[in-house]
Every structure is written in structure tokens, then in C-alpha cells.
Amino acid sequence: MATKTTAQQRTEARRAYDAYIQECPTRQLLDRISDKWVSLLLNALADGPRRYGELSRTIAGVSQKMLTQSLRTMERDGLVTRTVIPAVPVRVDYELTDLGRSLLPIMQAIKGWAETRIEDVLAARERYDNAPRE
């Protein structure tokens, strides 16, 4: 068995987490955090724990299936915690973890950029759609 030099080991380690490589797990993570529901949920949980129903009312248009699925994958990825509080009816709270909070400034910045630059994007779309095509 051939041994690897330290430089070769470092190169392999860098390649192991290169999102440009199809099999890289960071690509899966980028796909997950770029999902619109995940982005909106992270922002909705910025001020503290929220109940499922609160999240559903806050994020217009999200189906029950997508909300549940998104929260489960976020919990699996360590971005949120799910706390069941025994009561009648049972109460379930969702809250950002430290890992989720570390992603929050980035997601808030993207949301803010989208809200402030939408007019520019709409104007660009209109120019593009109205431009003559060869």
C-alpha cells in the first residue's frame, strides 16, 4: 500500500469538501439552505421559539407538507430543535440552534437584499423580456 505525502493528504481533504464536486456533502447542504422554505423559516425563527401554527401563519403559501418536511430536515441538519411540551393540546416549539443562529445573519442579508433590490430585478427582467432576439 502506497503512503501519501502530507501535501497529497491536504489536497484530498480540500477536495472532499469542494461544493463544485458533485458528490460533495457540502453541495447537499447548499441545496438545503438555499431552499426558499428553509430561508424563510430561519428568518421567522430569528426572534426566538415559535409554534408550528405561528410559523404556518407567518409564512404565507407554505403547505403543511412542506412546512413539516422543511422543519424535519432542518432538525436533522442541526439548525433547529423541536421541543414537545406536554399539555392539552400538546405544544411543539421550534427554535434555532447555535448552528442555525450562525447561519441567520447570512439569510437575513439575502432576504433584505431581495426585498430592497426587487425593483431592480423586475426592471432587468422587463428589459430582457422586451429585448429583440436574434
QUIUR-V937937 format. One record per backbone hydrogen bond with DSSP energy under -1.0 kcal/mol. NH is the residue of the N-H (numbers start at 1). CO is the residue of the C=O. E is the energy in kcal/mol with one decimal. If there is no record, write none. Layout:
{{NH & CO & E} {NH & CO & E}}
This chain:
{{9 & 5 & -2.3} {10 & 6 & -2.4} {11 & 7 & -2.3} {12 & 8 & -2.4} {13 & 9 & -2.3} {14 & 10 & -2.5} {15 & 11 & -2.2} {16 & 12 & -2.0} {18 & 15 & -1.3} {21 & 18 & -2.4} {24 & 21 & -1.7} {27 & 24 & -1.2} {29 & 25 & -1.9} {30 & 26 & -2.6} {31 & 27 & -2.3} {32 & 28 & -2.2} {33 & 29 & -2.8} {34 & 30 & -1.4} {35 & 32 & -1.2} {39 & 35 & -2.5} {40 & 36 & -2.4} {41 & 37 & -2.6} {42 & 38 & -2.7} {43 & 39 & -1.9} {44 & 40 & -2.4} {45 & 41 & -1.8} {46 & 43 & -1.2} {48 & 45 & -1.4} {50 & 94 & -2.4} {55 & 51 & -2.3} {56 & 52 & -2.4} {57 & 53 & -2.1} {58 & 54 & -2.3} {59 & 55 & -2.3} {60 & 58 & -1.1} {62 & 59 & -1.5} {67 & 63 & -2.6} {68 & 64 & -2.5} {69 & 65 & -2.7} {70 & 66 & -2.7} {71 & 67 & -2.4} {72 & 68 & -2.3} {73 & 69 & -2.3} {74 & 70 & -2.3} {75 & 71 & -2.2} {76 & 72 & -2.5} {77 & 73 & -2.1} {78 & 75 & -1.1} {79 & 74 & -2.9} {81 & 95 & -2.9} {83 & 93 & -2.8} {85 & 91 & -4.0} {91 & 85 & -2.4} {93 & 83 & -2.8} {94 & 50 & -2.7} {95 & 81 & -1.9} {97 & 79 & -2.2} {101 & 97 & -2.8} {102 & 98 & -1.7} {104 & 100 & -1.1} {107 & 103 & -1.9} {108 & 104 & -3.0} {109 & 105 & -2.0} {110 & 106 & -2.1} {111 & 107 & -2.5} {112 & 108 & -2.7} {113 & 109 & -2.7} {114 & 110 & -2.6} {115 & 111 & -2.3} {116 & 112 & -2.1} {117 & 113 & -2.4} {121 & 117 & -2.1} {122 & 118 & -3.0} {123 & 119 & -2.2} {124 & 120 & -2.2} {125 & 121 & -2.5} {126 & 122 & -2.2} {127 & 123 & -2.4} {128 & 124 & -2.5} {129 & 125 & -3.2} {130 & 126 & -1.9}}
